Amino acid sequence: MARMTGSWLSGPNAAMDDDGTEQKFPGERLGLPSDGPGAVAGLGRRILALLVDWLMAMGIGALVLSLTGWQQSLSTVTLLVWFVVGVSAVAVFSFTPGQLIVGIQVARVDARARVGFVRALVRTFFIVFVFPAVISDHDGRGMHDRATGTAMLRVR
């Protein structure tokens, strides 16, 4: 009988198939190509898209605060704008403005269908906590993508 701790202390076996063979590239088990459109987006593109979205939300938040005279902190308004834009854009278009600029989109891995409002809401909610988005699996998907059955794919 194997030790209970053997599954996580034995080392990284996440890239191994059930028969012990190693995955050749991220997304192979999902049926995605290794490169080009439809391939799993790299970390650099995802971070750049998040940075663009955050800066855009900060600008909108500063504009809203200056026009309305609210006494809220800019960081709170920025987070709210980023959240609303993220959920609505991913639910409707499958990408945020930053993702559009860098050429990536959110796609379901279980069906050829739109991401939808509920998945977009849960996915964006998890990203707020940062930690789930930082931890990735053998396919390059963060915990937020695994939980919602989505992946970040390259468009170009």
N, C-alpha and C positions, 0 to 999 in steps of 0.2 A: 504494500500500500504506500502510495506517494505521500510525502509530507504535505500538510495543508499549505505551508509557505512556499512550496516548490514552484507554484505557478508564477509567482512574482519575484522570487529571489533567484531563480535559475538563470535569468538573463532575458534579453529581448527576443521573444519568439513571435512577435506580432506580425513580422513580415513573412512568416512561414505559412504555407498552406497546410491542410490537414495531413497530406502525405509527406510533409517535411521539405518540400521544394520551396525555394525563395521566390518572392514576387520580383519580376524584372524591373518594373517601374510603378510609380504611384498611380492608382486607378485601374490597374490591370484586372483585378478581381471584379471591378465594377463594370468591366466591358468598355472602358474608355481608351482612346488612343494614347500613345506615349508622348506625342508632341503635336503642336498645332491646335486648330480649333477643336473644342470638345475635350481637350486634355485637362487634367487637374491644374488649376492655377498655382503658380509658385508663391512663396511667402512674400517676396519683394513686391509683387503686384498687389497682393492683398493688403499689405501695410500701406502702400502708396494710396490705394483706394480709400482706406480708412482715414488717412491723413487729409486727403482732399475733402471727404465728407465732413470731417470734424472742423476743418477751417471754414467750409461753407456754412455749417451750422453756427459757428462762432460769429461769422459776419452777420448772418440773419438775426441771431440773438442780440448782438450789439445794436443793430438797426431797430429791432422791436423795443429794446429798453430805452433807446434815445427818443423814439417817437411817442411812446406811451408814458414815459416817466415812472415806470414801475420801479420799486425799490428792491428788486431781486438781484442776486449775484449773477454775473455773466456766466459762470460755470454751470449753474443750475438751468438757466435758460438754454444754454448751448446743448446740454444733455437732452433736454426735452425736445428741442428742435431736431437734433440728430436722431432721436428715437422715432419721432413722428414721421420724419422724412424717410428713414430707413424702413420702417414697417410698411408705409404706404407705397413707396417705390418698389420694394421687393415683391409685395403682394400683387401689384398691378403690372409692372414691367419686368420683373425678375432681376433687376439691378438698381443700384443707387446711382446718383450722379457721378460719384467718384469711381465706381466700378465701370460705368460706361466709358469714362475718360481713359482708364487703363486697359480696357478691353476684356473684362471678365463679367460673369453673371452667376447668379445662384440658380441651380437646377436641382430638381428632384432626381434621386438615383433609383427610385423604385417604380417610376412610371414617367411616360412622356406627357406631363401635365404641368400646369402652372404651379408655382410654389404655394400660392393661396395665402389668405390673411392669417389663419391660425399658425401655420408654420413660420411665416414671416414674423409674427408677434413673438412666438416662443424663441426663435433664433435670435432676434434682436435683443430680447430680454436677457438671454444668456451672455451675449456679447458685452452688455453693460458691466458685467462682473469681471471682464477681461480674462480671468483664469481659464474658463472653458474654451476660449478662443485660442489660447496660447498652447494648450496641450493638443497635439495632433497624433493621429493614428498612422498606420502603414500606408494609407492612401493619401496622406496629406490633409485630411479633413479634421477640423477641430471638434471638440466635444459638442459644441453647439450644432454643428452640421450633422454629426452622428445621431444626436438626439432627435433631430427633425427630419432625418432621411434626405438631406441635401448635400450638395458639394459645390465648391466654387470652380467653375470651368472657364477656360480661355475661350474668347469669342474670335480673336484673331491671333 
